[in-house]
Amino acid sequence: MDLVPEAASAHEGASEVITGHLDQIWSFLLSFAVIANIWREHHRTFSSVATFTRSLMVWNMGWLLSVVVLPLPTEMLGAFGRDRFVGAFYYSTLLTSMVCRFAMLRILKTTPALLEEDGQAARRRTEDLYTESCLNVLALVIAFAIALAVPVLQYYSLLLLAVLPRLARLRGRRTAR
């Protein structure tokens, strides 16, 4: 939203708000897509939670803080591009979010009394989410290492987040047969 008054005060044309700021617009869209996915995963995590513990609430607040912070490094991506510090800041913020979710799922997995349903299905679902979360953390750590080692692959390494959990699901389906 700040782009519009900036462009107007610089006497830029209306179309230049878009064409002259594609990097910032891209970072905004990226931020939205990532946060939407993070919220979807949070909903999946808590969809069958009946009660909270103090530790679950603390990890949830850490997760929430990471979501609130995420637009800052994402905006920096638009402004500074492939800067190593920006990449590290962005990856660290994502990693914080994923580690918090992983910790919450570990609490739910080891304390099934927190779940609404005290059945095998709820436990199995939580265990599946826990495994997926563990793979996401692993994928992000590997992606982060790749991004630091090979800066030209910096954000392409995030594609690992789409690969590892999907491979695990395919493996799980084959095992179930």
Phi, psi and omega per residue, in radians:
M1 nan -0.497 -3.141
D2 -1.205 -0.336 -3.120
L3 -1.131 -0.632 -3.064
V4 -1.116 -0.940 3.126
P5 -1.133 -0.589 3.102
E6 -1.093 -0.793 3.139
A7 -1.136 -0.711 -3.136
A8 -1.133 -0.762 -3.131
S9 -1.214 -0.423 3.085
A10 -1.551 0.098 3.133
H11 1.025 0.623 3.049
E12 -1.453 2.720 3.064
G13 -1.272 2.789 -3.122
A14 -1.018 -0.694 -3.120
S15 -1.167 -0.426 3.128
E16 -1.237 -0.311 3.042
V17 -1.033 -0.667 3.127
I18 -1.507 -1.009 -3.011
T19 -1.144 -0.551 -3.114
G20 -1.511 -0.066 -3.068
H21 -2.362 0.637 -3.100
L22 -1.066 -0.617 3.133
D23 -1.118 -0.736 3.120
Q24 -1.189 -0.668 3.117
I25 -1.156 -0.729 3.089
W26 -1.040 -0.787 -3.118
S27 -1.137 -0.641 3.079
F28 -1.082 -0.823 -3.139
L29 -1.128 -0.688 3.090
L30 -1.085 -0.801 3.126
S31 -1.024 -0.799 3.130
F32 -1.052 -0.830 -3.096
A33 -1.099 -0.753 -3.126
V34 -1.179 -0.798 -3.135
I35 -1.155 -0.662 3.083
A36 -1.055 -0.730 3.112
N37 -1.166 -0.730 3.128
I38 -1.079 -0.742 3.114
W39 -1.144 -0.660 3.108
R40 -1.082 -0.773 3.122
E41 -1.138 -0.650 3.095
H42 -1.107 -0.739 3.104
H43 -1.069 -0.762 3.099
R44 -1.054 -0.678 -3.122
T45 -1.131 -0.751 -3.009
F46 -1.758 0.110 -3.063
S47 -1.103 -0.429 -3.139
S48 -2.131 0.361 3.121
V49 -1.469 2.249 -3.111
A50 -1.726 -0.567 -3.083
T51 -2.560 2.837 -3.085
F52 -2.047 2.732 2.955
T53 -1.976 2.928 3.114
R54 -1.054 -0.787 -3.117
S55 -1.135 -0.661 3.093
L56 -1.095 -0.721 3.130
M57 -1.168 -0.687 3.128
V58 -1.108 -0.817 3.107
W59 -1.117 -0.608 3.103
N60 -1.151 -0.687 3.095
M61 -1.161 -0.660 3.050
G62 -1.079 -0.745 3.101
W63 -1.067 -0.815 -3.128
L64 -1.065 -0.724 3.097
L65 -1.040 -0.738 3.136
S66 -1.113 -0.618 3.104
V67 -1.185 -0.691 3.140
V68 -1.203 -0.611 -3.124
V69 -1.343 -0.521 -3.011
L70 -0.894 -0.685 3.119
P71 -1.052 -0.468 3.137
L72 -1.136 -0.981 3.105
P73 -1.142 -0.489 3.108
T74 -1.186 -0.730 3.071
E75 -1.105 -0.661 3.113
M76 -1.124 -0.553 3.056
L77 -1.019 -0.773 3.138
G78 -1.147 -0.570 -3.080
A79 -1.534 -0.649 -3.016
F80 -2.016 -0.051 3.060
G81 1.106 -2.245 -3.013
R82 -1.539 0.506 3.082
D83 -1.064 2.336 -3.074
R84 -1.087 -0.705 3.120
F85 -1.081 -0.786 -3.136
V86 -1.068 -0.768 3.102
G87 -1.046 -0.789 3.138
A88 -1.115 -0.708 3.118
F89 -1.106 -0.779 -3.133
Y90 -1.108 -0.888 -3.141
Y91 -1.077 -0.705 3.140
S92 -1.103 -0.678 3.124
T93 -1.166 -0.771 3.073
L94 -1.077 -0.747 -3.129
L95 -1.099 -0.694 3.092
T96 -1.035 -0.797 3.117
S97 -1.038 -0.804 -3.092
M98 -1.219 -0.644 3.108
V99 -1.169 -0.699 3.091
C100 -1.078 -0.769 3.118
R101 -1.115 -0.739 3.111
F102 -1.024 -0.777 3.130
A103 -1.108 -0.716 3.118
M104 -1.102 -0.744 3.132
L105 -1.168 -0.595 3.075
R106 -1.109 -0.733 3.099
I107 -1.083 -0.792 -3.133
L108 -1.153 -0.643 3.136
K109 -1.172 -0.706 -3.086
T110 -1.527 -0.158 3.117
T111 -2.283 1.248 -3.064
P112 -1.107 -0.250 3.110
A113 -1.164 -0.269 3.114
L114 -1.337 -0.250 -3.090
L115 -1.503 2.593 3.106
E116 -1.028 -0.912 -3.108
E117 -1.594 2.273 3.117
D118 -1.751 0.660 -3.095
G119 -1.863 3.017 3.137
Q120 -1.088 -0.632 -3.101
A121 -1.112 -0.753 3.141
A122 -1.137 -0.723 3.117
R123 -1.125 -0.754 -3.128
R124 -1.113 -0.739 3.121
R125 -1.073 -0.775 3.115
T126 -1.112 -0.717 3.101
E127 -1.105 -0.694 3.098
D128 -1.126 -0.763 3.098
L129 -1.114 -0.676 3.107
Y130 -1.077 -0.820 3.126
T131 -1.086 -0.788 3.116
E132 -1.068 -0.735 3.134
S133 -1.116 -0.729 3.096
C134 -1.048 -0.765 3.120
L135 -1.153 -0.636 3.081
N136 -1.117 -0.747 3.100
V137 -1.089 -0.802 3.120
L138 -1.047 -0.806 3.140
A139 -1.069 -0.710 -3.122
L140 -1.222 -0.657 3.088
V141 -1.085 -0.758 3.100
I142 -1.129 -0.770 3.122
A143 -1.070 -0.714 3.123
F144 -1.086 -0.791 3.116
A145 -1.067 -0.751 3.111
I146 -1.097 -0.770 -3.129
A147 -1.065 -0.675 3.120
L148 -1.278 -0.668 -3.092
A149 -1.335 -0.640 -3.082
V150 -2.253 1.478 -3.036
P151 -0.964 -0.511 -3.138
V152 -1.144 -0.408 3.107
L153 -1.653 0.133 -2.969
Q154 -0.667 -1.113 -3.045
Y155 -1.607 -0.288 3.059
Y156 -1.166 -0.479 3.134
S157 -1.121 -0.329 3.095
L158 -1.125 -0.292 3.095
L159 -1.069 -0.365 3.061
L160 -1.032 -0.474 3.118
L161 -1.140 -0.412 3.102
A162 -1.532 -0.380 -3.004
V163 -1.557 -0.981 -3.023
L164 -1.009 -0.900 3.135
P165 -1.087 -0.616 3.133
R166 -1.188 -0.674 3.071
L167 -1.088 -0.699 3.118
A168 -1.130 -0.702 3.104
R169 -1.109 -0.751 3.109
L170 -1.075 -0.748 3.116
R171 -1.091 -0.721 3.112
G172 -1.112 -0.682 3.108
R173 -1.146 -0.727 3.122
R174 -1.152 -0.664 3.120
T175 -1.166 -0.622 -3.114
A176 -1.195 -0.420 -3.111
R177 -1.310 nan nan
